Amino acid sequence: MSGTLWRRLRQLVQLVALVLFGYLLARARGGNGFALPLNILSRLNPLLGVGATLASRSLILTLLPILLTVAVTLVVGRVWCGWICPAGTILDLYGPRGRRGVPLKLRQAKYYILFTILVMAVLGSLAFMYLDPITAIIRGLAGVVYPALAKVPVIGPALKGLYLIPPITGTAPAPKAAAISWAIAAVFIVMLVLNLIERRFWCRYLCPLGATIGLLSRWAWLKRAVRKEGVQPCRLDCPAGTNVTGFLALASRGRYGQASDLIRQTNPLTTVCGHVCPHPCESGCNRAECDQAVSINAVERFVGDWVRQHGGSKLRPVPVTKDKKVAIIGAGPAGLTAAFHLRRAGYAVQVFEKLPVPGGMLAAGIPRYRLPREVLEADINEIRRQGVEIQTGVAVDGARLAELRKTYDTVLIAVGAHKSRKLDVPGEDLAGVVHGVDFLRDVNLTGKATIGSRVAVIGGGDVAIDAARCALRLGSEVTIFYRRSRQEMPARAEEIEEAEEEGVKIQYLATPTRIIGENGRVVGMECIRLELGEPDSSGRRRPVPVPGSEFTVPVDTVIPAIGQYTDTTWLEGSGVEVLSNGTIKTDAAGVTTVPGIFAAGDAASGPATVTEAVGAARKVAAAIECYLRGEATVVQEPEKRRIPFSELPSARQPAKKERTAPALLAAAERVKGFAEVRRTLTPQQAVSEARRCINWNCGECTLCAQICPMGAIEPSDFSSHPSECTVCMDCVAFCPGGASEFRGGWAPSPRKESPEMAMISLPISRVARTITGDSALGRMWRATMPKPDVPQALAASTYSLSFTDRTIPLTTRAYPTHHTEARAIITLISPGPSRPAITRARTRPGKARRISTILMMRLSSHPPT
């Protein structure tokens, strides 16, 4: 039976329980007695049942339903709380969804507290039975106090003296009993109010029955499981590291704000990338094996625009919690992304930008018809709202860099590629030759540029296409000259098609040989025809001139756009090494040749896309965090298995459905100004397109954690403990990928009872007797961790960590010693002169197979003592 059918069955059972509950309430108000026992709904309540057993001495008849409830709980879990309990059903009808930030440990503390209450109720006065809301409400409204209390010494006579114990049926309730009814009703109203603060507040914190069942449910046979077999290609192919399947899953359910916030966790330029990303993620989309790839970028743009139009993201600013400060040079996509992540980590961040506005090439290089300025400003304002300070109009030179190094603990260089490469042909210095990046900067920052009526653009990349389309909008006749064929053109195919629709002409296999001028100004351009020869180092066929094919073109403006590079002349004398291609020399973590100085974006990689800059900056931000903590700045991404389309289960085979493409502004309207060309999807289109995603694995969209009424699902790994889960099946019914399911088995609890132990660092000097410098040959170090009697190796792997001047191989082996922990036994071979600190921690058994999550090395340059 599917999760949706189980959910419908649960709702039917809840409806029956509510009808019975309402019937009892109606008969209680009538005061004429009951056709059904008054406490029929509490007969299955172990807490009240045990108390009633002791009071009535009717062991067999009372214990049978108790044992039935216990048996069902041991098999299914908290099915009473999720399926039968009328109070829980009422409370589940309204109130906020999801977790409210209350730690699981606090919720679990109630088990032990209320279990003590249970013992007191059984061995003591039975007064704690009134903590059950169902029986208390029914008896309160009926004006009935539990008759068994009349037999309790001291308490019974006192109640009789107050006339609080009327007959169960046949007479009107005593006046003071009616007051008790109103008091109990007031308690119920308080429960309803608390539910507005946190969903099912009573069930999660106060209900003794829920606590009792929670204790039993820890060993329940039925447990929730999440299928996590690998990662879809779209996620692996996204340079920014965006959780593609996750945000598509949320968008498919109409949760646009949560989808945008999920993207923003890795990519703060969510809306910007929705407008300008070349969407490489779509090239590996598994849906393409069926019909067409999902319009991932169009859905991303929709959720970004939707959030922008509805008040912005819900990410709350993080206060400064660290005493380290970071300076970032450049407010482009790399600088802004690194600033966002470092600020979210608690560091004070200051960004310095040379241009009068933040954004770098986003503001100066991308035309408004592709990226409206209100979109860019919205994302930058979100970054500023996190506490990032941005100073514009500040040019950093060598002297200023030296000052920053004294004031800040680390510096990140994230300047863009704002210098255009020259054609190296005669006449390039004539008036009327305007390089592509300079032309776009003038148009984007001032809204105008000085060009003639006949413009020639040289190049075939995105800058060339953008420059041609901007010149066209300024009223010029534009022709692009590209030295290769259409197939080799690096610009995006859709951008080329749109340019041609607007009237831009393109001449392929042609390149200028000289620029003709008169009186110092451009009047023409001499070109030569080319043909394609053998492939060059880039893999594209090399253009070869065709002898005698020269021709002249009358133009008055030439815009070279054959590439750009980063100006690094201001770094001379700083010690930061620059490569021959103009980029800053860095390692994989973005570390330059000067300690404390990092580089990211175009400055380190050369010209790249916005998403590539975002992804690089995210990794560099992680390396900077390691540096500021005094740890090794080696950033390693965990290996993830790519899920191919061939593994698609037959039950998930989709029916063919046409891809939803965004609408375009008519070509005749486009050239009249800089209005945005591409339109945003409608909500119906966005949901429909997001539902084309055929992910059958956990997309980590966090939807299950958001909708769980008990907050029982941990967003970090999407596990859920049976003692909190009420088997409501919402997670199964709403999971877009069908990755949630309930499985039978007595496996250990999928979620540990307490947070992971803090990491314990042990210096190598503690074991100096067994390891002695370079002469050590791999003696076993157990570090107070006893070896189990029957060691069963979960994993064995060999790693190597780089020290200052040598590499030390490590062999690790993990053994399970308890169902909630795994202990690492480490073998060190030739530790060398450096002093590592070995870190161990207890972890879940599911992670014991991944030694990299158990073992961490913290390095120090001090020799062992």
N, C-alpha and C positions, 0 to 999 in steps of 0.2 A: 504494500500500500504506500502511495506517495505521501510526502510530507504534508501536502495540501489536504489530502483526504483525512489523514490523521488529525490535522488541525480542525477540520469540520466536525469530525466525530467528537473531539474534545469539547467543541462549542455546543454540540447537542447535549452531551452529558451535563455541561454547566447549566444549560437551559432547564433541564429536568430538575437539577438541584435547586435552582433559583425558584422554580414553580413551587416545589415542596416548601422551601423556605418562606415564600410569600403566603402559602396556605397556612402554615403554622402561625405566622404573624397575624393574619386575619382572624383566625380562631382565638388567638390569645387576647385580642382586643375585645372579642365578643364575650369572653368570660363564661362561656357555656360548656367548657370541657373540650376534649379532643377525641376525634376518631382515631388519631394516631398517637403513639407515645410522644410526650412533650420533648424528650431528649433523643428522638430517633436519629437526628443528624450528629449527635455527639456520641452515639454508641460506638462508632468506629474511631473515636478519639482516644488514643491510649492513655493520655493524661487523666481525662475525666473518667474513662472506663475503669482504670485501676482504682481510682478513688471510689467510684460507685460499687466496685466489687467488694472493697473493704467495708463499705457502709452497709450493703445489703446482704453480704455473704452469699450472693448468688453467683458462685464462681464460674460454673460451666457456661451458663447462658450469656454472661457478660464477657468472659474471656474469649469466647469464640470470635466475635467480631474484632476484638483487639488483636488476636493472633492473625486474623485475616488481613488487617491493615498492616501489621508488621511484615507478613509474608509478601504482600504486594509491594511494600516499600523496598524490601530487600531485592526484589526482582526488577521492578520498574523505576524505583526512585521516588521522588516527591510527587507522585501522581495525585495524591489527595490535594495538595496545595494548588496544582495546576489544573485539575480536572473537576474535582467534586466540591471543594470548600466554597460555600456561597459567599462568605465574607471576602475571600480572595478573588472570586469572580467579580464581585461588585467593585472591588478596589482596582481590578485590572481593566475596568471599562474606561477609566480616565486617569489623567496624571501624566507627567513627563516620561518619555521613554529614555532608556539607556542609563549609563552610569553617571553618577553625580559626584564622582571624585572621592567617595568614601572607600578607604582601603578594605580589601577582602578580609584582612586579619581582624578588623573591628567587627565586621559582620559575623565572623566565625566565633568571636568571643561570646556571642549570645548563646551558643550551644552549651557552653560550660556553665554559664550563669543560670540559664533556664533549666538545664538538667538538674542543677542543685534545687531549683524550685520544684521540679518534679519529685525529687526524693522527699523534700519537705511536705509536699502535698500527700504523698503516699503514707509517710510515717507520722505526719503531724495532724493539723486541724482540718485538713481538706479545704481550707479557705481559698487556696490558690486555684481551685477549680474555676473560680469566677473570672480567671484571666482568659478563658476561652470566649471569643466574641460571639459565636453563634448561640450557645446556650445562655450566656449572660444576657444577650439582647432579648431573646424570646422570653425568658423567665422574668426579665425586668419589665417588659411591656405587659406581661400578664399579671404583674404584681406578685409573683411567686418567688419565694426564697427556698433554696434547696432543702427539702424536708430532713435530709440526713443531719443537717446542722443542729436540729432540735435534740438529737441524741448526744451531742458533744457536751461534756461537762462544762459548766460555767457559761459557755457561749449559748447553748440552747435555752436555759432559763432566762438569760438576759434578753434574748430576742423575743421570747414569749411575753416577757414583761413589757416590752415595747409594742406588742401587738403587731409584730412584723412577720408572723408566720400564719397566714390564713390557710384555709383548706385549699387543696390544689384545684378543685372544681366546685361549681355549684354556688359559690357566694362571691360577692364583690370583694375586691382587694382592700386591705386596710389602707387608711389615708397615708400613713408613713411609707407603706410599701409602694404607693403610687409615686411618692417623692423619689424613692430609690429608682423607679422606672425612668423618671425624667433624668436622674443623675447618670444612669447607664446610657440613655439616649444621648446625653451630652458627651459622654466618652466616645460614642460612635461618631458623633459629629467631629470631634477632635481627630479621630482616625481619618475621616474624609479630608480634613484640612491638611493633615500631614501628608496625605497622598498627593496633594497638589504640589508639595515641595519635592517629594521623591516618590516615584511610582512604587506601589505596594510597600509602603513604609512599614505598615504593621507586620506584613508577612516576613519582611527581611530583617526586622530588628526586635519585634516585641512578641510575636505569637509563640507561646510555649509549645503548641502542637507542631508548628513549623520547625522549631528548634529540635524537638524530639525526633521528628521525621528526618531532619537534616543530619542528625547523628547517625541514624540508621542508613541513610542514603549514601554514606561514604563507602559502603561496601555493596552498593547496588550492582546488580548483574548487567542492567542496560546502561550503556554509557554513550555519550555523544562523541563522535569522531569527525575529523576534518581531513579531507583528501588533499594532500600537498605533495604531488608527485614530481613537480618541476615548475618551470616558468615558461609562459607563452613567449613566442618569438618577438612579439611587439614590445614587450617590456625589456627584453635583452637588447633590442635594436634601438631603443631610445637613448640618445647620447646624454640627455639630462637625467636619466634614471627615473623617469616618471612611472608611477604605477598605473599603466595603461588599462589593464583589465579591471583594476580596482575602481578607477573613476568611471569607466564605462558601465560597470555594474551599478554604481550609485546613480548615474544618470538614467539608466534604464528603469529605475524605480522612481524617477522624478525628484531625487534628492540632489539638486543642482549645487546647493551651497556646500554640502559635505563633499561632493565630487571635486569642487574647486579647491576646498581646503586640503583634500588629499593630494592633489597635484602640488599645491603650494608647500607642502612639507619638504619636497625636494627641489621644486622649481618656483621661486618667488615671482618670476615673470610669467605667471600663468596666462594672463590675458594676452600679453604681448606674443608669446609663442603660439597661442591660438590663432593669431593673425598672420604671423610671418614664418612659422616653422615649416621647413621643407618636408616634414613628416616622413623620415626614413622608417619609422615604425610600421608604416603601412606596407612597405615592400615585403616584409616577412609575415604579414597577417595570414593566419591559417584559413581565414574565410576565403581567401583568394583561390584556394584549392577547390572550393565549391562553386563560387560565382565571381564575386568581386570583393576586394579588401574593404573592411569597414572604414568609413570616413572618420577616422580617429581625430584628425586635426579639426574637422568641422564641429564635432561634438565638444572638443576641448575649447574651441572658440565660443561655442554657445554657453557653456557653463561659466566661462570667464566673464562674458558680457552680461549674463544673467545676474551674477553676483555683483558686478559693478553697478548695475542698474537698480539693485535692491539693497544698497547700503554697505557693500564691501564684505570682506571675509570675516569669519568669526574667530580667527586666531588671536589669542590674547597676548599683549606684550609681555615679555619676560624681563624682570628686573635685573640690574647688574649685580651679579653674585661673585664675580671673580675680580681680583685686584690687578689683573693684567690688562693692558691697552693695546689696540691694534690700529695701525694706520694703513689705509688703502689708497693707492694712487690710481685714479681712474674710476669714473662712475658709469662705466659701460656695463654690459650684461655680466661679465666676469666679476667686476668689482662689486656690483650690487648684490650678486648672488652670494659671494663670499661674506660680504658684510651682513647679509640676512642670517646666514647660518651661524656665524660667529656671535652675532648679537643674541640669537636664540639660545646659544650655549652659555650666555651670561657674561660675555666680555664687552667692554666698552669699545665701540668702533667709531672711527672718524674717517670719512671719505673725502678726498680732495680731487676736484675735477677742474680741468683747464677751461673747458667750454663754459659759456654763460648759463647753460642748463644741464641738469644731469641726464644721463642716458647714453652718453658716448655715441657710437655709431647708430644706436637706435634712434637718437634724436637728430643726428647730423647726416646719416647716410641712408635711412629708409624713408621713402616718400610718404606723404600723408595718405595717398590713395591706397596704400597698403597697410599703413599703421597710423591711424588717427592719433593726434597728440593727446586727446583725452584718455585714450586707452593706455598709453605709456605713462601718463601722469597718475592714473589710478594705481598701477602696479608700484610705481615709485613711492606714492603716498602710503601704500601698505607697508613697504619696507621702512619708511620713515616712522610709521606708527609703532613699529617694533622697537624704536629707540635709536636707530642708525642716524648719525649726524652727517650731513652732506654739505660741503662748502664748494661752491662753484666759483669760476673765475680765478682759480688758484693754480698757477703754473709751478710745477716742482722741477727744480734743477739740481745740480750736484750739491750745492751748498744747502738747499732746503732738505734734500735727502739726508744729509749728515745731521741736521737738526732733528728730523723726525726719528732717526735712530736713537738719539739721546732721550727723546721725550716718550717714545712708545717702545713697547717690549718686542714688537715685531712689525715688519713692513711688508705689504703685499703690493707688487707692481702689476697693475692690470690695465695698462694703457692699450688703446686700440691701434689698428693699422690705418693711420690717417694720412699716410704719404703715398702718392700715386707713382707707379713706375713709368719711366719715360719710354717713348718710342725709339729714341736714338736714330732719328732721321733728320735730314736737313730741313730747316724752317720750323723746328719745333718751338723756337723762342719767339715766334711772331705773335703779335696781338691777335686774339681770336682763337688761340689754342688754350683751352681750359680743361684741366684734368678732371676726371670723373668725380673723385671724392670731393674736390674743391667745389665743383659745380653743384653737387648734391647738397653740400654744406650750406652754400649760399641760398639755394632754393628752400631748404628745410628750416633754416634759422631766420631768414629774412622774407621768404615768400617770393623772391624775385631773383633774377640773374641776368647779366648782360650777354646776350647771344644774338646771332644774326637770324636771317630768315631761312637759310639753308645750312643744316647741321649734319656733320658726319661724325658718327660715334664709332670708335675703334675698339673692338673686343667682343667677347661672347659670353661673359659671365653676368651675374645678377646686377653688378654695378652698371654695366653697359646697358642692359635692358632698362633699369631704373632711370638712367640718365636720358635715354632715348624717349621714354614715355613722358618724363618731366618736360623735356624740350618741346615735345609735341603739344603738351598742354599750355606751353607758353606761346604757342602760335607759329612754331617753326615747322618746316618740312624736314623730316629726319630720315637718314639712311644709316643702317649699321653695316659695317664692313668687318667680316670675320674670316680668318685665314683657313679655317677648316670647314667641314660640311655640317649640316644640321645635326647629324648623329653625334658628332663630337662636341657640340656646343654645351658648355657646362651649366648654363642657365637652366632653370626649371622649365619643363615643356609647357606647363600651363601659362607661365609668364610670357614665353615666346608667342604662344598662340594669341594671348590677349593683346600683346603689342601689335601683332599683325592685324588683328581685328580693328584696332584703333587707327591704323594707317601708317605704322612704322614699316619702312622697307628694309629688307635685309639682303645684302650681297654676300654670298658664301664664296670661299676659296679666292679671297682678294685681300690684299694688304697694302698700306701706303709705303711708297719708297721715298717720297719727299713732299713737303708742304710748300705750295707756291704762294708767294706774297708780293704785294705792291704797296709801296709807301709804308712798309712795316706792318701791314695787315694781311690776313689770310684772304686769298681770292680763289684758291683752288687746291686740289690735292692730286698728286700723281700716284697711281696704284699699279700693281702687277697681278696677273692671274696666277693661281697656284693649283697644283695637283697633289694628291696624297700619295706619299711613299711608304717606306717601312715604319713600323711603330717606333716611337722614341721612349725615353725613360718613363714617361707618364702612362705608357700603354696605348696612347693614341697615335694614329698614323701621322708621320711628319709631313708638314706642307713643303712642297718643293716648287720654286718659281718656274713658270713656263716661259722660255725665252721668246721675246718679241711680242708679249701679250700686254705691254704697258698701255694704260689708258688714263685720261685725265677727267676729274670730276669737278665742276664748279661749286664751291662751298665758301661760306664766309665764317664758319665756326667749326673747329675740330675738337672733339672731346675724347682724348685717349682714356680708355678704361681697360687696360690689359693686366691689371693687378695692383695691389698696394702692399705696403710694408710698414713696420713700426719704426718711428724715429727713436733711436736709442743713443743718440750722440750725447745726451745729457748725463748718461751713466759713466762717461769716461772719467777715470780716476777713482771711481767708487769701489772697484774690486769686483763688480759684477761682470762676469764674462759674457760676451756677446758672440754668437756664431757668425759665420760668413754670410748666411742668408738674412741676417738682421734680427733674428730672434734671440731671446735671452736663453743661455744654457741652463737647463734645469734637469733634475732627475724625475722619476715617475711621480713623485710626491710634490713637485713644484718647488723644490729647494734649489736655490741658486748657489753660486760659488762663495757667497758671503753668508755666514751663519746669521739667522734671524731675518733674512730677506728672501721672500718667496715671489714667484711670478706665475701668472695664469692668464688664460685667454689668448688673444692674438699676439701678445708680447712674447709668449712662450711657444705657441704652436704655429704662428703665422695666421693669415686670414682664414676664418672658419665661420660656421653658422652660429646663430644665437644659442641653439640648444647645445652645441658642442662647447661653447664658452661656459654655459651654465653647468654642464656636467664636470668640466675640468675644475671650475671654481669650487664646486661642492667637495671634490676630493682634496683640493688644496686647503680648504677650510678645515677639513678633518686633520690634515697634516699639521696645520698651524696649532690646532688644539693639542696635539701630541707634543709639539715643540714647547708650548707654553707650560705643559705639565711636566716637562723634563723627560719625556719618553722618546723612544725612537720614532722618527717621522716616516715610517714605512707604512704606507696605506695599501692594504691588500683587500680586494673585493672577493668575497666568498664565491666559489664556483657554483654555478647554478645550471641544472640540466635543462636544455631546451626541449620543449614538448612539440613533437612534429604532428602534422595533421593525420598521419597514418595511425596514430594511437587513439584517434577519436572513437569513443564507444558508439556502437551502432544505434543505441537509443538516443544519441545526441546529434545524429545526422540531420542537418538543417534542410528545410525546403528552400529552393532558390528564391531569392528576393532581391530586387533591384537596389543598387546603392543609391543613397540620397546625396545628391550633389548640391552645394550651395548655389543660390541664384546670383547672377551677375548683373551689374548695371549695364544698360544698353551702351554699345560702343559710341554712338552719337552723343550720348550724355556724358560719357567718361571724359572726353577731350575738352569739355567746356570748363573743367576745373579739377580740383584735387579731391573730389568726393570719393569715398571708399568704393572700390570696384566690387568686392565680394560682399554678399549679404550674409547675415547670421541665419542659421536654421531657426525654424519655429519650434516651440516646445514639443509639438507633436512629431515633427521631423526628427528632432534630437533624440527623443525617447525611442522612436521606431528604429533609428540608425544604431543607437547603443544596444538595442536588443538583437541586432544582427551578430553581435559578438558571440562566438560559439565556445567560449572558455568553459571547460568542464573541471577545472582545478580551482583551488582556493585562490581568488584574486586579491586577497588581503584588503578588501574594500572596507572592512570594519562594519558592514551593515548589520551582521548578526549581533555584534556587540552593542550597536545602537538600538536595536529593536528588542533586545532581551528584557522582559519586564522585571526580572530579578537582578539584572546587572551581573549575571553569572559568567559571562564570557570575557576572557582576558584579551584586550586588543593587541597585545604584543605578540601572542602566538595563537590566538583564537581557540585555546583550550577552554574547557569549562568543567568545574568540579561538580560531581553528582550531588553533593550536599547542598548546593545552591540551585541547581537546575530543577525546574518543575515539570519537565517533559512537555512543555506547551507546544512544541514543534514549530514555533514561529521561525526559528533559525533555519530549519529545514525547508519550510514553505517559502520563505523569502529569499533564500540564497540564490543569486542569479546564476551561479555556475553549477548548482546542485552538488556542491562539495561538502555540505553538512549532512550527516546521517547518524542514526543511532544503531549501534552494534551491540550484540550480546557478548558477554564474556566476563570472567572475573579478573581481568587485567588490573594492574595497579591504577590508582587514580591518575588521570591524565594531567592533573595539575597539583603542584605541591601546596602544602598547607601554609607556608610562610615564605616571605621574600627570600631571594638568594642570599646566602651569607656574603658578607663583605669580603673582598679579596684580602688574603693574608700574605704579605711579602716576607720572605725568609732570606736573609743575606747568605751568600755562599760561605761566609766565615763560620756559620753555625755547623757546617759539615766539613771544615778544613781538615779534620783528621782522616777522612776517607778520600778526599780529593786534594791532591798536592800539585798545583801548577801544571806545567807542560808534561810532567811525567805520568799523570793520571791516565789510565787506560780503560776507563769506563766502568768504575765500580758503582754498584747500585746504591742509589740514595732514596730512602723511603720517607725521610722527614716526618717522623712520628705517625706515619700512616700505615696501620697494620695491613699486612697482606691477608686476604680472605683464605679460609681453609681450603676451599676448592675454587681457585681462580679460573674464571671463564673470561678470556679476553674478548672485549667488545670490539676493540680496534687496535691496530698497531701501525704506526706511520713514522716516517723519518722526516724531520724538518731541519732546516739550517737557518740560523740567525746571524746577521752580520754584526760584528763588533767593530771596534775602531780600526783595526788593521788585519783582521783575520776572520774566518768563518768557522763557527763551531757547530758541528752536527749534533742534533738531539734525536734520541729515540724515545718515544712515549708509548705507554701501554695503559689502557684504562681497565679497571676491574670494578664490577658492581659489588657494593657491600651493603646496600640498602635500597629499597625501591624508590627513595626520593633523592638519592645521591650517587655519585660515582667518584672514585678517588683516582687520582693520577699518580702513577709511579714513573719517575723520570730517571733516565740514564744520561749522564753527562760524559762526553768523550772529549778529552783534551780541552779543558776550559780556557787555557791561555792566561795572559796577564790581566785581562779585564775581570771585573767583578759583577756578574749578573745577579739579580735578585729573582728568585723563582717564586711564582705566584700560583696558588692552587685555590680551588673553590668547589663547593658542592653544587651539583647541577642536576637537572632532570635527566632521567635515563634516556629520554629521546635524544638528548644532546650528547650523551656519553660517546656516541659513535663519531662525533666530530671533535677530535682532540683540540682543534684550534680554539674551541669555545671553552675548553677546560684549562688549558695552559696558556699563560701569558708571561713574557719575559720583559723585565724592566732592567735597563742597562745602566751601568755606572762606570766611570773611567778609573775609579779607585782600585788598586790592587787588593787582593785578599789579605787579611791580617792573620 
